[in-house]
Amino acid sequence: MIVVVIVLLALATCWYTVNDMQQAVVTTFGKVTNVTDAGVHFKLPFGIQRIHKVDVNVFQRIELGYRTDTRKPDGYVVVPQESMMITGDYNIVNVEFFVEYKVSDPTKYLFSSYEPELILRNLVQSQVRNVVGSTEVDAVLTDGKEGIQMRVKELIIEILAEYDIGLMLTDVKIQDSEPPTDEVTQAFKSVETAKQNAETVINEAKAYENAKIPSAKAEADSLIQNAEYLKQKRINEAIEQVAMFEAMYSEYAQNPAITRSRMYFEAVKEILPGVKLYIDMSEGGVQKLLPIESFGSYSTTLTPPAGN
């Protein structure tokens, strides 16, 4: 009966099962001899081989600056000693964040360090404080969160590779960041509201600019074309006057006396438009211009210039 009992105990303790979310580390007399995946496996009984099951296909989470508590109205409780930090411009902020990780190597996770989760927690908190401490408060509270998350993740992955404790970081998220007092919170909200209003005004100004620029360009083009037309017109008139002057000078050079007389009569015609005149040539070279029709109280005798 004793032998049968021993055999039954041996059979009962010589097999084990591993689910699909786990891996099992097998130790023989305390030394790691195998790592098994999901399924049913056999081992040596009576404590010769021991099985250490580790969740390797499960994403686990560490919360820093707060703890989830469904009993609270908000669903969480703040941990000020973890969340309170100082920024690069010497302002104080509360930053609540969490990290997701998984076991990458169950053997190193079990035997390379004591409490690897605590090591990861301290490492994450240290690097978040490091990055927040070199960032201005406006970025921490507004649009710099994504950059902080990426930088923290890069630093933690780099240091975890040096520690080699069998953990792999998958994500870092800032849950919330806010000033430590309500007054400062309201001030930052006012700043954000002012920024949004400024962006709205800028967008409206750009829309107005985009609406006015085409019409302004069209008007400018019209003015330029009109100026070019007037310019060309003046040039053509000047060329025409130069040509007329050169033609008159050519005629004048051939017979200066006749040209002077013609120019004289043309000037008289221009000065006295619509008046009928009689030219008296009876007294030699003196020409008298007498009105055929009465000038009223006005009458004169015009003598053209003499000489060659």
Buried (B, 14 or more C-beta within 10 A) or exposed (E): EEEEEEEEEEEEBBEBEBEEEBBBBBBEEEEBEBBBEBEEBEBBBEEEBBBBBBBBEEEBEBBBBBEEEEEEEEEBEBBEEBBBBEBBEEBEBBBBBBBBBBBBBBBBBBBBBEEBEEBBBEBBBBBBBBBBEEBBBBBBBEEBBEEBBEBBBBBBEEBBEEBEBBBBBBEBBBBBBBBBEEEBBEEBEEEEEEEEEEEEEEEEEEEEEEEEEEEEEEEEEEEEEEEEEEEEEEEEEEEEEEEEEEEEEEEBEEEEEEBBBBBBBEEBEEEBEEBEBEEEEEEEEEBBBEBEEEEEEEEEEBEBEEEE
